[in-house]
Amino acid sequence: MYGVHPVTQWLQSNPAQLHVVHYDARAAHRLAPVLGLARAAGVTLHASRVEVLNALAGGARHQGIVAVASAFPYVELEQLLGAAPRLLIVADQIQDPQNLGALLRTAEGAGAGGVIIPKDGSVGVTAAVEASASGAAALVPVSRVTNAARALQVLKSNGYWSVALTPRAGVSVYDVQLPEHVVVVVGGEAGLRPLVSKQCDFVVSIPMYGRTESLNASVAAAVVVFELRRRWGTAPAARPEGPKLEGLPQDSS
């Protein structure tokens, strides 16, 4: 992973995820806070040439710091259910790393209990996603499931209502009465797949006042989840009962 915010956040929340931190010695003063975190965590530091950093980051903007890390630690769906969060997000087949990264940042900022993505047809949490998430990928659990439609069925059996976002065709998100435990379901660049949409209890849209048909996935999700937070206020809701795992799609990858 690369960039000051992702590396810093992993060092603060789970430094064991990082093995080596390469940095530009010329930027050591600017990078002093994150380098200090690495030293305190016992993570190996290497002063590296810019050419080495560029190669490690694949030419992306790395801000003078690149970390060699373990594979992203996805969680199983039952772990999300065990925590019984009030809000979850399903991102169906988002293929643009920047979109997924921005969605993770939105999810963390809104206090979502996790983001669920399908194994096939969706970008995983890559270095580019980490950079776009600006550290949020270290803070919000991500579950990668084999079948998003089946995962929604499992969520429904555990007391969650699913809310699909669609351009223009749904009920206005500002008018619909939404329940207390919600899964917000947002589609990728091609929209929601029919099998996934069929599992949703509500179909909502964000009113658009110009010619643009819709917002991108992360922005649309942000509008909806923060509208939910506005309605819910600060009072906690009762949690649903513990997880019912029958038919749960497992992903051991």
N, C-alpha and C positions, 0 to 999 in steps of 0.2 A: 504494500500500500504506500501511497505517497501523499505529501501535503502535511502541513503543520497540524491542522485540526484533527484529521483522522489518527495520526500517530500519537498525538497528545492524548486523545480520548481513550485509545486502547491502553496506553501506559497508565492512565489513571484508573480505568475500570477493570482491565484484565491484562496486565503486562505479560503474563505467561504466553499470550497469543503471539508475541513478537520475539524473534530470535536474534536479529541483527538490525541495528539502525545505522544506515549510511548517511553521512551528512557532508555538506560543502564546508570545508574548513574555513573558507573566507567568510562564511556567514555564521561562524560559531557564536559571535556575540548576540546576533539577532535570535539565534536558535537556543540560547542558553537555557531558557525555562524547560523546553522539551528534552534537551540533552541531560539536564539535571534529573528529570523524571526517569530517564533511561538508566542513568548511573545508579540512582536510588533503588531501582527495580532489578538491578543486576543484568540488564540487557546489554549485550556487546555493542560497542560503538566503533565505527570505522570512519575516519576522515577520508573522503573519496573525491576524485576529480569529477568535474561537472560532466565529462564524457561518460563516466561510469554511472552517475546518477541518471543521466538521460537514457542510457541503455536499459537500466533497471526499470525505469518508469515508462519505457516504450515511447519515449518522445513527449510524454504528457508534461504539463506544468507541475513540477514537484516541489517548488518553493525551497529547494536546497536540502530536502530530507526524504529518504525512501527507506521503508522498513521491509525486511524479509519476514513474513508471517506464516503461521499455520493456515490451513484451509479455513474458510469462514465457518464458525460454529453454529450451524443451523440447529434449531430445537425441534423436537417432535410436537405434533399438534396437541397431544395429551398434556404436555407441559404447559401450553398456553391455557388449556381448559382447567388444569389444576390450580392455576393462579386466579381463575374466574374474573378476568378483567371486564369492565363495563363496555369497553369499546375495542373492537378488532377491525382490521382492514384486510380485505382480500384484493390482491392486485393480479388480475387475470391477463396473463400473456403480455406483460410490458417488456418490450425488447430493447428500448433505448436506455442505456445505463444512467444517463442524466435524469431521465424521468423517474426511474426506480429510486435513485439516490435522493432526489427531491421528495419523493413520496415517503421514504424512510425518515427524512428530516421533519416532514409534516406530522407523521405518526408519532414521533418522539415528542415534538412540541405540543401535540394535543393530548399527550398522556395515554395514547393507545397501548393496549397490553401486548400487541404484536402485529406483525404483518405476515400474511400467508401468500405464498406464490406457488404456481405449479412448476413441477420439475421440467416439463417439456414446453417449448414455445415461449419461454420467458428467460430473460437474462438472470443469471444468479448474482450473488453479491460479489462483484469483482472489484479490482483496484479502482476502476473508473467509477463504479457505484459508490465505493467508500469515499472517494474524493468529492463527488457530488453531494453526498449525505453530510459532509463536513463534520464528521465525528459521530453523527447520530446512529450509524450502523453498529457502533459499539454499545449502544444503550437500549435499543429496541429489539426484542426477540424477533427472529425471522424463522418461520416454518416453511419448509419446502415439501410440498405434498405431491403425490402421484396423480391425484384426481381432484381438481378443485370443486367439481360439482358434488362429489361424495363428501368432501370435507365440509361443504355447506350443510349437507344433510346431518352430519355428526354435530355440527354446531347448533343446528336447529333442535336436535334431540337434547341438547344441553341448555336450552332456554334462551337461545339467541335468535333474534329476528334479523334477516338480511335485507339490506337496502341497496338496490342496484342504481347506479348513476347512468343516465342515458341522455343524449342531446334532445331537448325540446319535447319529446314524446311523453315524458312522465309528469306526475303531479309536482307542482312547485315545492321545492324543499322547504320553503318558508310557510307553506300551508298544511303540509301533511303532518298528522299526529304520529310521532315516532315513539316506540317503546323504550324501556329502560336499559336493555342490554342489546347492543346493535353491532352487526357486522356490516361495514360499509364496503360495497363491492364495486370496484372500478376497473374498467377495461383498459386494454393496451391501445396501441396506435390504431388498431382495426376495430376497436370497440369490444363489448362483451360477447363471448360465444353464446349461441342459443341455449346449449345445455346448462351453462352456468347461470344465465339469466332466468331460465325456467325454475331454478331452485330458490329464487329470491322472493321475499314476501311483499316488498314494496318496490316500486319503480319511480324514481324521482328525477327531476331535472332542475338545473339552475337557470332561472330566467335570464335570457340574453336580450340586450337592448340594441345591439348593432347587427351587422350582417354576418358576423362570425357565428358559426353554428354551435361551437362548444369550446370549452377550455381544455387545456391538456390535462392528463390524468392527475398529476400531482396538485395542480391548482384547483381542479374540481374537487378532489378529495379534501383539500384544505378548507374550501368553502363549507362543505357539508359537515366535516368533523368539528369545526369550530362553531358552526351553528348548533350542533348537538351540545357542545360544551356550554354554550351560552344558555341554552334551555335548561340544562341540568344544574347549572350553578355549581355550588361547592358542596352541597349535601350529598354524602355517599348513598348509593342505592344498595339494597340487599343483594348479595351475590347469588347467582344460580347454584343449584346443587352440584355436587362433584361430577366429574366427567363420566359419560357413558361411552365406552370405547368400541362398542360392537360396530364392525364394518369400517373401522378407522383405516384410511389408506396409509400404509407405512412407507417410509423412504429411508433406506439404510445408507444411501450414498452420502 
